[in-house]
């Protein structure tokens, strides 16, 4: 019950914070200057650092008030075309500002809210996956490969929760009629997409853009992200199940890193409610977020697998708690990568972001 109460408190805090972020950027900047702490601080303006960068930004003069977000970088526009053209001073300023923004945007709180929604969505996603595999008459070996892939990344207790859910869903789908299976898949996909709806909200906070997408637009993007996640998530799994050969393990890990980098980059390219940048400007955050996620997941897996504290403290729901913590690590990694991308774009331009049509 303590876990459920804590989740409910995080959910309410996340909703309240997200609502405060939906206000007009100029109003938010003014509020931050006059907030109740009693100390004055300047609006969140984005300055360029380094003489070379300053010369490039002369054509990118600000056309809006302070504190407003900047546009995505696009080919043919003034300023650097890729992050590699930024000066060392630019990167230093970007990293410093990213750390500050992580604190100011309360990324840890937003990640907790995202983890809550992902937790509610992950079991419907498993049901939908197993239902689709049943429709195409996938073999038990294929389902076993998926379970092995889950176990290779997720902490033991969390992996057990999902593999048991897969077994239960597989048994139910074999007994259900075709119509019932299709209806069940549709409902499961709808529920699973809720996690990616709130992924969009989290990245809108990281990029400092308002919630401009309508209900249908959010769901369509969420469905697309759900499908892409399922496809890219299964890329490395065959190489982990061919045996203990070092070559297959090495190839599996290379593909894992590559697939996660591409997946995170797609999140940053599609999820925020704004015009799309070029791929150059979402790749740095994709690389950072992927590396953070893989290292943190493996470290947490090692810790959880060699520690009895979760089982002793939470008993039969230890697997659920470990799963929630792993989803929190995942959400935090995604948001940190998004903050880096946003600050790189802020460093390269001073014009406001162009909102993307809903």
Secondary structure, 3 states (H helix, E strand, C coil): CHHHHHHHHHHHHHHHHHHHHCCCHHHHHHHHHCCCCCCCCCCCCCCCCCHHHHHHHHHCCCCCCCCCCECCCCCCCCCCCCHHHCCHHHHHHHHHHHHHHHHHCCHHHHHHHHHHHHHHHHHHHHHHHHHHHHHCCCCHHHHHHHHHHHHHHCCHHHHHHHHHHHHHHHHHHHHCCHHHHHHHHHHHHHHHHHHHHHHHHHHHHHHCCCCCCCHHHHHHHHHHHHHHHHHHHCCCHHHHCCCCCHHHHHHHHHHHHHHHHHHHHHHHHHCCCCCCCCCHHHHHHHHHHHHHHHHHHHHHHHHHHCCCHHHHHHHHHHHHHHHHHHHHHHHHHHHHHHHHHHHHHHHHCCCECCCCCC
